[in-house]
Amino acid sequence: MRERLEHIYRLGIKELCSLRHDAVMMFLIVYAFTYAIYAPARQASTEVRNAAVAIVDEDGSPLSRRIHDALLPPRFLPPAPLTVQEIDAAMDTGRYTFIIDIPPDFQTDVVRGRHPTMQLNVDATAMTQAGTGAGYIQSIIAQELTAFLGGPAVAAKPPVALVIRVQFNPNLEVSPFMAVVQLINSITLLAMFLAGAALIREREHGTIEHLLVMPLTPTEIMLAKIWANGLVIVVATTLSLRLVVQWGLGLAIAGSMVLFVAGVAIYLFAIASLSIFLATLTRSMPQFALLAFPVFIIMNLLSGGNTPLDSMPQLLQTVMQGSPSTHFVSFAQAILYRGAGFDIVWPEFAATAVIGAVFFVGALLRFRKALTVMQT
């Protein structure tokens, strides 16, 4: 046993040395765990922020000025004044996402209970801001009308008092979720390609024949590739969480970093085993990429990270329970977003480990068969 562990250790060190001299892979690792996480989380925001808004004030009353003053940063830019004649041209040029037209005698009609009509023009090409921002503007106008008329007492009392309690993301920010989703995608992508590429590299460089004449077993070779490449991703994940997510983006991690990294290690075992299995089906890196990319895309899109599992057909939900990415996304979100402990996520850990063991056995059988063919 001691001799086998030493073989696995030394082969793993060889893998790390080979990876260190692979400039393309090193660049991919650095990029995937830094800019590929930082840029979408910082830039690809779906929140309403600094939305351009203009007001056509045909009333010029205190009430219309109250509505003007209520549109505040950071959701809206200071409202720009427009005339009625400029509305169509402003919408055509895309200068404003929202244009509010307050009609003449608006305050007088409101005070007398005549239910005047106010027009809100929305540029729906900015889909997310258009839908969410229109709701914000409606809410702001309703609040100002209620306050102007004397407070909530004049409004019809609703039959039910609804109190909204937002948990885990009280400010409804997108950045934390985008950052974690990108981190999960990077872990899956790198785990898929590093282990498989290591095996393909042995074949392309002719070093696989050197391993065959050594007193090594297929199990030792596979375990060495799994732990070496897995260690690289675990270190990169930990540094990315600390430096990019927490320090660079200023986002808080709710749960235990140690527990999350332990789950990442289990997930890497499963994905690396799957990657080696795919590598045994191909003979070159381009063939491996063509095979691995569709597998990665399916695992990524149907894991529940981008689209909730509940919105998928029941048959698809059942099938995806056999994918380690589904369980990984589940426990990663539970730990990082909701601060879950091991008592909550252990079923997902166990499912990932079982799936990984199945992948490992399948990859080992294929790897042994491939080595037998090469020896003959």
Secondary structure, DSSP 4 states (H G I P E B T S, - for coil): -HHHHHHHHHHHHHHHHHHHT-HHHHHHHHHHTTHHHHHHHHH---S--SB-EEEEESS--HHHHHHHHH--TTTBPPPEE--GGGHHHHHHHT--SEEEEEPTTHHHHHHTT-----EEEE-TTSHHHHHHHHHHHHHHHHHHHHHHTTSGGGSPPPSS-------S-TT--SHHHHHHHHHHHHHHHHHHHHHHHHHHHHHHHTTHHHHHTSS--HHHHHHHHHHHHHHHHHHHHHHIIIIIIIIIS-PPP-S-HHHHHHHHHHHHHHHHHHHHHHHTT-SSHHHHHHHHHHHHHHHHHTSSSSS-GGGS-HHHHHHHTTSHHHHHHHHHHHHHHH---HHHHHHHHHHHHHHHHHHHHHHHHHHHHHHHHHH-
